[in-house]
Amino acid sequence: MPSYNCKVVHVGPASDGAETPAPVIYIQLTDEAGSFTNYWFYAADNSKKEMLATAMTAISLKASVAVSAAAPNPNNSPYTQINRLYLAAP
């Protein structure tokens, strides 16, 4: 699974289930290495609350996050599931 160091742009809940398993947490990320910008990922497993808290903390601290997720746009989907998200070491 690829890993990325990212800046968190936005976060938010979703419960529509139209494009992703419901309910999910959406997290918009920008890869610091430049491979994607303002791309929406989602957290749908049991750690979604922790990922939301981590993303919100990263925004408030202006810190980077380390992300483990498939490369963006799998099967031309506008969203990609996050497997792990945690504050990156400074």
OpenMM code with the backbone's topology and positions (N, CA, C; nanometers):
from openmm import Vec3, app, unit

residues = "MET PRO SER TYR ASN CYS LYS VAL VAL HIS VAL GLY PRO ALA SER ASP GLY ALA GLU THR PRO ALA PRO VAL ILE TYR ILE GLN LEU THR ASP GLU ALA GLY SER PHE THR ASN TYR TRP PHE TYR ALA ALA ASP ASN SER LYS LYS GLU MET LEU ALA THR ALA MET THR ALA ILE SER LEU LYS ALA SER VAL ALA VAL SER ALA ALA ALA PRO ASN PRO ASN ASN SER PRO TYR THR GLN ILE ASN ARG LEU TYR LEU ALA ALA PRO".split()
positions = [
    Vec3(0.0849, -0.1175, 0.0000),
    Vec3(0.0000, 0.0000, 0.0000),
    Vec3(0.0896, 0.1239, 0.0000),
    Vec3(0.0692, 0.2163, -0.0931),
    Vec3(0.1508, 0.3388, -0.0960),
    Vec3(0.1284, 0.4247, 0.0278),
    Vec3(0.2296, 0.5019, 0.0623),
    Vec3(0.2208, 0.5972, 0.1724),
    Vec3(0.2536, 0.7362, 0.1206),
    Vec3(0.1902, 0.8355, 0.1791),
    Vec3(0.2072, 0.9743, 0.1369),
    Vec3(0.2182, 1.0630, 0.2600),
    Vec3(0.2947, 1.1715, 0.2515),
    Vec3(0.2914, 1.2782, 0.3505),
    Vec3(0.2066, 1.3882, 0.2902),
    Vec3(0.1033, 1.4293, 0.3645),
    Vec3(0.0039, 1.5212, 0.3087),
    Vec3(-0.0296, 1.6344, 0.4040),
    Vec3(-0.0857, 1.7381, 0.3463),
    Vec3(-0.1521, 1.8437, 0.4214),
    Vec3(-0.3014, 1.8165, 0.4135),
    Vec3(-0.3705, 1.8327, 0.5253),
    Vec3(-0.5162, 1.8163, 0.5276),
    Vec3(-0.5780, 1.9493, 0.4855),
    Vec3(-0.6663, 1.9445, 0.3871),
    Vec3(-0.7320, 2.0644, 0.3363),
    Vec3(-0.8676, 2.0839, 0.4038),
    Vec3(-0.9516, 1.9805, 0.4032),
    Vec3(-1.0851, 1.9838, 0.4625),
    Vec3(-1.1189, 1.8458, 0.5181),
    Vec3(-1.2141, 1.8428, 0.6118),
    Vec3(-1.2694, 1.7163, 0.6606),
    Vec3(-1.4195, 1.7311, 0.6734),
    Vec3(-1.4884, 1.6188, 0.6715),
    Vec3(-1.6316, 1.6251, 0.6919),
    Vec3(-1.6959, 1.4887, 0.6882),
    Vec3(-1.8098, 1.4750, 0.7571),
    Vec3(-1.8832, 1.3479, 0.7566),
    Vec3(-1.9701, 1.3364, 0.6322),
    Vec3(-2.0071, 1.2164, 0.6009),
    Vec3(-2.1013, 1.1924, 0.4915),
    Vec3(-2.1828, 1.0696, 0.5265),
    Vec3(-2.3077, 1.0711, 0.4935),
    Vec3(-2.3912, 0.9552, 0.5226),
    Vec3(-2.4768, 0.9173, 0.4030),
    Vec3(-2.4480, 0.9754, 0.2862),
    Vec3(-2.5319, 0.9482, 0.1696),
    Vec3(-2.5106, 0.8082, 0.1139),
    Vec3(-2.3878, 0.7584, 0.1202),
    Vec3(-2.3599, 0.6245, 0.0716),
    Vec3(-2.3701, 0.6097, -0.0787),
    Vec3(-2.3791, 0.7190, -0.1516),
    Vec3(-2.3942, 0.7116, -0.2967),
    Vec3(-2.2682, 0.6596, -0.3653),
    Vec3(-2.1530, 0.7110, -0.3258),
    Vec3(-2.0283, 0.6695, -0.3900),
    Vec3(-1.9397, 0.5828, -0.3015),
    Vec3(-1.9640, 0.5840, -0.1715),
    Vec3(-1.8794, 0.5125, -0.0761),
    Vec3(-1.9678, 0.4406, 0.0249),
    Vec3(-1.9099, 0.3466, 0.0993),
    Vec3(-1.9886, 0.2817, 0.2054),
    Vec3(-2.0335, 0.3862, 0.3076),
    Vec3(-2.1549, 0.3806, 0.3507),
    Vec3(-2.2058, 0.4803, 0.4453),
    Vec3(-2.2043, 0.4232, 0.5861),
    Vec3(-2.1902, 0.5029, 0.6879),
    Vec3(-2.1431, 0.6405, 0.6833),
    Vec3(-1.9904, 0.6445, 0.6782),
    Vec3(-1.9377, 0.7497, 0.6229),
    Vec3(-1.7935, 0.7654, 0.6104),
    Vec3(-1.7523, 0.9051, 0.6560),
    Vec3(-1.6223, 0.9233, 0.6694),
    Vec3(-1.5630, 1.0544, 0.6943),
    Vec3(-1.4797, 1.0873, 0.5710),
    Vec3(-1.5061, 1.2018, 0.5097),
    Vec3(-1.4261, 1.2458, 0.3956),
    Vec3(-1.3119, 1.3337, 0.4439),
    Vec3(-1.1940, 1.3139, 0.3870),
    Vec3(-1.0762, 1.3930, 0.4223),
    Vec3(-1.0088, 1.4352, 0.2925),
    Vec3(-1.0023, 1.5661, 0.2695),
    Vec3(-0.9397, 1.6178, 0.1478),
    Vec3(-0.7922, 1.6439, 0.1764),
    Vec3(-0.7058, 1.5832, 0.0942),
    Vec3(-0.5616, 1.5880, 0.1162),
    Vec3(-0.4870, 1.6395, -0.0063),
    Vec3(-0.3714, 1.6998, 0.0194),
    Vec3(-0.2772, 1.7383, -0.0853),
    Vec3(-0.1437, 1.6732, -0.0540),
    Vec3(-0.0923, 1.5957, -0.1473),
    Vec3(0.0361, 1.5276, -0.1299),
    Vec3(0.1487, 1.6299, -0.1345),
    Vec3(0.2351, 1.6288, -0.0340),
    Vec3(0.3462, 1.7226, -0.0297),
    Vec3(0.4487, 1.6968, -0.1397),
    Vec3(0.4511, 1.5750, -0.1953),
    Vec3(0.5426, 1.5433, -0.3059),
    Vec3(0.4830, 1.5825, -0.4414),
    Vec3(0.3561, 1.6244, -0.4415),
    Vec3(0.2953, 1.6757, -0.5629),
    Vec3(0.2216, 1.5765, -0.6512),
    Vec3(0.2012, 1.4527, -0.6052),
    Vec3(0.1349, 1.3561, -0.6928),
    Vec3(-0.0170, 1.3772, -0.7009),
    Vec3(-0.0780, 1.4477, -0.6047),
    Vec3(-0.2194, 1.4842, -0.6128),
    Vec3(-0.2437, 1.6086, -0.5284),
    Vec3(-0.3463, 1.6838, -0.5670),
    Vec3(-0.3814, 1.8083, -0.4989),
    Vec3(-0.5306, 1.8098, -0.4699),
    Vec3(-0.5659, 1.8444, -0.3458),
    Vec3(-0.7064, 1.8583, -0.3050),
    Vec3(-0.7901, 1.7371, -0.3450),
    Vec3(-0.7410, 1.6195, -0.3151),
    Vec3(-0.8097, 1.4956, -0.3505),
    Vec3(-0.8854, 1.4432, -0.2290),
    Vec3(-1.0089, 1.3970, -0.2507),
    Vec3(-1.0920, 1.3455, -0.1425),
    Vec3(-1.0668, 1.1966, -0.1187),
    Vec3(-1.0355, 1.1642, 0.0050),
    Vec3(-1.0232, 1.0269, 0.0523),
    Vec3(-1.1371, 1.0023, 0.1508),
    Vec3(-1.1606, 0.8765, 0.1845),
    Vec3(-1.2622, 0.8492, 0.2860),
    Vec3(-1.2137, 0.7429, 0.3827),
    Vec3(-1.2626, 0.7558, 0.5058),
    Vec3(-1.2375, 0.6577, 0.6107),
    Vec3(-1.3706, 0.5924, 0.6424),
    Vec3(-1.3771, 0.4599, 0.6278),
    Vec3(-1.5048, 0.3915, 0.6452),
    Vec3(-1.5001, 0.2777, 0.7451),
    Vec3(-1.3863, 0.2544, 0.8052),
    Vec3(-1.3782, 0.1403, 0.8968),
    Vec3(-1.3918, 0.1869, 1.0420),
    Vec3(-1.3565, 0.0993, 1.1338),
    Vec3(-1.3724, 0.1305, 1.2759),
    Vec3(-1.2825, 0.2425, 1.3256),
    Vec3(-1.1842, 0.2840, 1.2476),
    Vec3(-1.0940, 0.3897, 1.2922),
    Vec3(-1.1306, 0.5262, 1.2352),
    Vec3(-1.2484, 0.5393, 1.1744),
    Vec3(-1.2829, 0.6667, 1.1108),
    Vec3(-1.2909, 0.7817, 1.2112),
    Vec3(-1.3366, 0.7569, 1.3337),
    Vec3(-1.3416, 0.8646, 1.4333),
    Vec3(-1.2019, 0.9117, 1.4698),
    Vec3(-1.1093, 0.8174, 1.4829),
    Vec3(-0.9713, 0.8536, 1.5131),
    Vec3(-0.9075, 0.9291, 1.3962),
    Vec3(-0.9395, 0.8871, 1.2733),
    Vec3(-0.8854, 0.9569, 1.1559),
    Vec3(-0.9397, 1.0985, 1.1472),
    Vec3(-1.0674, 1.1164, 1.1797),
    Vec3(-1.1260, 1.2498, 1.1804),
    Vec3(-1.0561, 1.3371, 1.2846),
    Vec3(-1.0358, 1.2841, 1.4044),
    Vec3(-0.9678, 1.3599, 1.5096),
    Vec3(-0.8259, 1.3946, 1.4681),
    Vec3(-0.7555, 1.3011, 1.4059),
    Vec3(-0.6183, 1.3262, 1.3605),
    Vec3(-0.6170, 1.4335, 1.2527),
    Vec3(-0.7090, 1.4247, 1.1563),
    Vec3(-0.7154, 1.5237, 1.0483),
    Vec3(-0.7461, 1.6628, 1.1037),
    Vec3(-0.8386, 1.6713, 1.1981),
    Vec3(-0.8719, 1.8010, 1.2573),
    Vec3(-0.7550, 1.8568, 1.3374),
    Vec3(-0.6833, 1.7704, 1.4072),
    Vec3(-0.5650, 1.8137, 1.4810),
    Vec3(-0.4590, 1.8659, 1.3843),
    Vec3(-0.4396, 1.7955, 1.2732),
    Vec3(-0.3402, 1.8380, 1.1737),
    Vec3(-0.3757, 1.9756, 1.1173),
    Vec3(-0.5039, 1.9995, 1.0927),
    Vec3(-0.5449, 2.1312, 1.0430),
    Vec3(-0.5139, 2.2387, 1.1459),
    Vec3(-0.5515, 2.2148, 1.2711),
    Vec3(-0.5310, 2.3178, 1.3737),
    Vec3(-0.3835, 2.3429, 1.4025),
    Vec3(-0.3005, 2.2397, 1.3928),
    Vec3(-0.1567, 2.2550, 1.4176),
    Vec3(-0.0776, 2.2910, 1.2914),
    Vec3(-0.1471, 2.2902, 1.1766),
    Vec3(-0.0809, 2.3102, 1.0461),
    Vec3(0.0301, 2.2069, 1.0287),
    Vec3(-0.0017, 2.0838, 1.0704),
    Vec3(0.0937, 1.9731, 1.0646),
    Vec3(0.0614, 1.8831, 0.9452),
    Vec3(0.1583, 1.8048, 0.9075),
    Vec3(0.1389, 1.7064, 0.8013),
    Vec3(0.0861, 1.5770, 0.8607),
    Vec3(0.0231, 1.4982, 0.7751),
    Vec3(-0.0200, 1.3653, 0.8139),
    Vec3(0.0468, 1.2634, 0.7230),
    Vec3(0.0710, 1.1458, 0.7772),
    Vec3(0.1189, 1.0329, 0.6977),
    Vec3(-0.0031, 0.9483, 0.6656),
    Vec3(-0.0179, 0.9128, 0.5397),
    Vec3(-0.1374, 0.8441, 0.4919),
    Vec3(-0.0973, 0.7143, 0.4229),
    Vec3(-0.1648, 0.6078, 0.4558),
    Vec3(-0.1513, 0.4815, 0.3840),
    Vec3(-0.2831, 0.4591, 0.3124),
    Vec3(-0.2771, 0.4603, 0.1792),
    Vec3(-0.3989, 0.4451, 0.0988),
    Vec3(-0.3596, 0.4023, -0.0410),
    Vec3(-0.4535, 0.3463, -0.1117),
    Vec3(-0.4315, 0.3155, -0.2525),
    Vec3(-0.4074, 0.4461, -0.3273),
    Vec3(-0.3419, 0.4388, -0.4408),
    Vec3(-0.3219, 0.5577, -0.5229),
    Vec3(-0.4576, 0.6161, -0.5592),
    Vec3(-0.4685, 0.7487, -0.5643),
    Vec3(-0.5959, 0.8121, -0.5980),
    Vec3(-0.6534, 0.7642, -0.7311),
    Vec3(-0.7847, 0.7704, -0.7385),
    Vec3(-0.8626, 0.7363, -0.8578),
    Vec3(-0.8652, 0.5893, -0.8935),
    Vec3(-0.8803, 0.4970, -0.7978),
    Vec3(-0.8917, 0.3568, -0.8365),
    Vec3(-1.0199, 0.3346, -0.9169),
    Vec3(-1.0086, 0.2730, -1.0298),
    Vec3(-1.1249, 0.2473, -1.1173),
    Vec3(-1.2011, 0.3755, -1.1507),
    Vec3(-1.1268, 0.4858, -1.1637),
    Vec3(-1.1842, 0.6180, -1.1943),
    Vec3(-1.2824, 0.6685, -1.0889),
    Vec3(-1.2733, 0.6165, -0.9669),
    Vec3(-1.3580, 0.6635, -0.8579),
    Vec3(-1.3096, 0.8007, -0.8117),
    Vec3(-1.4021, 0.8907, -0.7752),
    Vec3(-1.3586, 1.0207, -0.7249),
    Vec3(-1.3077, 1.0153, -0.5806),
    Vec3(-1.3189, 0.8988, -0.5153),
    Vec3(-1.2758, 0.8850, -0.3767),
    Vec3(-1.1906, 0.7596, -0.3593),
    Vec3(-1.0975, 0.7667, -0.2637),
    Vec3(-1.0106, 0.6539, -0.2335),
    Vec3(-1.0140, 0.6290, -0.0834),
    Vec3(-1.0225, 0.5039, -0.0425),
    Vec3(-1.0280, 0.4719, 0.0999),
    Vec3(-0.8904, 0.4831, 0.1646),
    Vec3(-0.8875, 0.5424, 0.2830),
    Vec3(-0.7655, 0.5525, 0.3636),
    Vec3(-0.7579, 0.4295, 0.4535),
    Vec3(-0.6400, 0.3702, 0.4615),
    Vec3(-0.6197, 0.2581, 0.5530),
    Vec3(-0.5631, 0.3041, 0.6867),
    Vec3(-0.4715, 0.4021, 0.6817),
    Vec3(-0.4131, 0.4564, 0.8044),
    Vec3(-0.3887, 0.6043, 0.7847),
    Vec3(-0.4026, 0.6803, 0.8916),
    Vec3(-0.3767, 0.8240, 0.8897),
    Vec3(-0.3239, 0.8614, 1.0271),
    Vec3(-0.2077, 0.9244, 1.0319),
    Vec3(-0.1532, 0.9668, 1.1607),
    Vec3(-0.0662, 1.0885, 1.1396),
    Vec3(-0.0446, 1.1656, 1.2482),
    Vec3(0.0388, 1.2841, 1.2379),
    Vec3(0.1783, 1.2425, 1.1992),
    Vec3(0.2348, 1.3136, 1.1020),
    Vec3(0.3706, 1.2840, 1.0553),
    Vec3(0.4714, 1.3407, 1.1537),
    Vec3(0.5839, 1.2765, 1.1618),
    Vec3(0.6911, 1.3259, 1.2467),
    Vec3(0.7401, 1.4601, 1.1908),
    Vec3(0.7661, 1.5569, 1.2775),
    Vec3(0.8127, 1.6887, 1.2281),
    Vec3(0.9482, 1.6832, 1.1628),
] * unit.nanometer
topology = app.Topology()
chain = topology.addChain("A")
for resn in residues:
    res = topology.addResidue(resn, chain)
    for name in ("N", "CA", "C"):
        topology.addAtom(name, app.Element.getBySymbol(name[0]), res)
